[in-house]
Amino acid sequence: MEHIPENTHIHRDDEASKIGMWLFIFTEMLLFGGLFIVYSIYRYLHPVAFELAADELDVAAGTINTVILLISSMTIAMSVSAIQKGDRKKTLMFLGATLFLALMFLVNKYFEWGSKISHGLYPGSDSLHELGHGDTLFFGLYYFMTGLHALHIIIGVVLIATVMYRVYKSRVREDKYALLENTGLYWHLVDLIWIFLFPLFYLVT
């Protein structure tokens, strides 16, 4: 009598967590979708300024971060496949690779931001104010949207580290891996957002 209610409870929790994650993803898409619309409006109003401001960004750094996130999407997907097969060692290996790539992204972004700030290209700076209203809007959106994305990366790092610990302790395993699956969904969302951010800011033509 004790087994049936317990198993049923676990099943319902897994289903509820998946639904909750999809609802969260939907709200995040609405958030960034609204920001993309704001960006599009301002870009339409200041096309030349946005194009000139985009020339100040490091396309190579943006490209490297894009490759990093694409690879990380692959590794976290492979970790889900590994846990489904009951291979804890490979699951931890792929999660560790994803975590490493996420940290690489943040380090790359840190140096990229640092370079722009050192050149006075940040909201409220005199240098940016002298360039004009269009440039101020571009860099304001750039720092806000990429900063918000970086915050999502940091949250993802915490989630991945938590999942790794639970996999190590066998709390996440082949018959109970909803947490890993939801973390994977979240990470794919983070990657998808960057796929839109990269061309919008770095490839403005």
Secondary structure, 3 states (H helix, E strand, C coil): CCHHHHHHHHHHHHHHHHHHHHHHHHHHHHHHHHHHHHHHHHHHHCHHHHHHHHCCCCHHHHHHHHHHHHHHHHHHHHHHHHHHCCCHHHHHHHHHHHHHHHHHHHHHHHHHHHHHHHCCCCCCCHHHHHHCHHHHHHHHHHHHHHHHHHHHHHHHHHHHHHHHHHHHCCCCECCECHHHHHHHHHHHHHHHHHHHHHHHHHCCC
